[in-house]
């Protein structure tokens, strides 16, 4: 009887000891959060700032139609030797700016063309020399120009008369003489159409 009692008591103790042990093991294993929650959130502010800075650096500025452009002749020119269709070269005499930011540096090249050339003739007839100023080269862009402040026609490139500079009315024609223009002589023209340009490097 003693052996039977001892066996029953021993079995009861094992069962009783197994219950708390089982609960202790389950309590020691907390639920794991999803893997996504363990990762730190991305720094979105940094990305926005970087994008904004890039946009600012690459932004273009609009050089408006009608803006004054100071050129100078880059060659000597005379009504005695010039012919219709001859090319004429100019240089930008002053920096072009938009909101105090330089978009075209002095020294940029501009091109034009002789549209009418007549040397002085007999009976005191004066020479004639008309020039069309076409465009200013700024990097890989062409800034179209015209000779008058007010816009004529739909665009400067579509109306040749708007690009023609007549030298007679401003005193460069002298009675009975040819028109002689020396390299470096100033000439003011105007931007023909709005154009977006990046800040000059």
Secondary structure, 3 states (H helix, E strand, C coil): CHHHHHHHHHHHHHHHHHHHHHHHHHHCCCCCCCHHHHCCCCCHHHHHHHHHHHHHHHCEEEECCCCEEEEEECCCEECCCCCCCCEEEEEECCCEEECCEEEECCCCEEEEEEEEEECCCHHHCCCEEEEEEEEEEECCEEEEEECCCCCCCCCCCCCHHHHEEECHHHCCCCCCCCCEECCCCEEEEEECCCEEEECCC
